[in-house]
Amino acid sequence: MTTIAEPMVHAARRTRRIDWSPYVVGVGIGMLSWLAFAVFGDPLGVTTAYSRIASLFAIPVVGADAVAANSYWKSMPLKWDYGVWFLVGIPAGAFLSAVLSGTWRLELVPEVWRERFGPSVAKRFIAAFLGGVVIMYGARLAGGCTSGHGISGGLQLALSSWLFLGVLFATGIGVSAVLFRK
Amino acid sequence: MSILMSILGPVAMGAAFGFLLQRGRVTSCNVIENQFRLRDFTVLKVMGTAIVVGGLGVLLLVDTGNTKYYVKDANMLAVALGGALFGIGMAVYGYCPGTALGAIATGSVHALVGAFGMVAGAILYALTFDWLKAHVLNVWTLGKVRLPDITGVPDIVWFAALAVGAAAFFWWIESSEAERA
């Protein structure tokens, strides 16, 4: 009895993943939005606060005077407001979830990428960096990201956000078809 | 609101958001890439459910005077160009800004590298803002409009259509996923 059960227990522990159904997670994020609107008056979003923080990194690059004189950062100065503290919470919650579910692991090159582009870490890092540049420039130009436009704007039935969602998915699918073509 | 609440409140909200993203597997680059490759519909399932559930609740909260709408400007050219760049960036990076912040904390080093790219992108935007404002941001602007305003179709009809459409689509996805498994 024990000789059979023991290896099975070990196998179960190794493959244990406590993922939640995407629908349950979606309901959770929807309910979180209720709180964000009703209690805080500040819909879920990421990139507005992100660009406030980016001004800190800009000081050594372009100089403090140029940052102070920049018309965009004048309209969006660095301040420790709701959005910035919200950004601090995201990694904390994700870390907690990953540790509790035993899914925390170092990842240098993700599986899907490795299958197509090989195991080169440098190649993946360069692509991730450039992708990061383009995604944030696009988010600021559009006025939001998958959270601020996609979820918060989508649930308000905002015209701008549904345009954003449509263009984002159409472009993403098209670019992926080219990137991952056989 | 006390100082403590104005810090702990948003940190707790962010932590709940990050926890949900990780538990829903959307902090995985593979899951996001496979959404764009139409092999894994987790991202759409999460977003679609969040939009319908969140939207119905917020509609009720607005109607009962407990909150208001925070609609972003429909600068059609800027949003379309921004959305296209976002789609390109997301397909290459494999994350969106929020899921990337979560992924960094789950051990994804390449997500951290991309986060520095996002800082560079934000700086680049600020430096080109004056030109964009003169040439892009003010082209075809419709203001803070909502779909019910411009179509005359009431909110509840939009949500009913979204809910039915999403349910039918996900039912079809689930049954074809079950067939493949």
Interface residues (C-beta under 8 A of the other chain):
Chain A: I18 D19 W20 P22 Y23 V24 V25 G26 V27 G28 I29 G30 M31 L32 S33 W34 L35 A36 F37 A38 V39 F40 G41 D42 P43 L44 V46 T47 Y50 S51 I53 A54 S55 F57 A58 V61 V62 N70 S71 Y72 W73 W80 Y82 G83 V84 W85 F86 L87 V88 G89 I90 P91 A92 G93 A94 F95 L96 S97 A98 S101 T103 W104 R105 L106 E107 L108 V109 P110 E111 V112 W113 R124 F125 A127 A128 F129 L130 G131 G132 V133 V134 I135 M136 Y137 G138 A139 R140 L141 A142 G143 G144 C145 T146 S147 G148 H149 G150 I151 S152 G153 G154 L155 Q156 L157 A158 L159 S160 S161 W162 L163 F164 L165 G166 V167 L168 F169 A170 T171 G172 I173 G174 V175 S176 A177 L179 F180
Chain B: S6 I7 G9 P10 V11 A12 M13 G14 A15 A16 F17 G18 F19 L20 L21 Q22 R23 G24 R25 V26 T27 S28 C29 N30 E33 N34 Q35 F36 R37 L38 T42 K45 V46 M47 G48 T49 A50 I51 V52 V53 G54 G55 G57 V58 L61 N66 T67 K68 Y69 Y70 V71 K72 D73 A74 N75 M76 A78 V79 A80 L81 G82 G83 A84 L85 F86 G87 I88 G89 M90 A91 V92 Y93 G94 Y95 C96 P97 G98 T99 A100 L101 G102 A103 I104 A105 T106 G107 S108 V109 H110 A111 V113 G114 A115 F116 G117 M118 V119 A120 G121 A122 I123 L124 Y125 A126 L127 F129 D130 L132 K133 V136 L142 K144 V145 R146 L147 P148 I150 D155 W158 F170
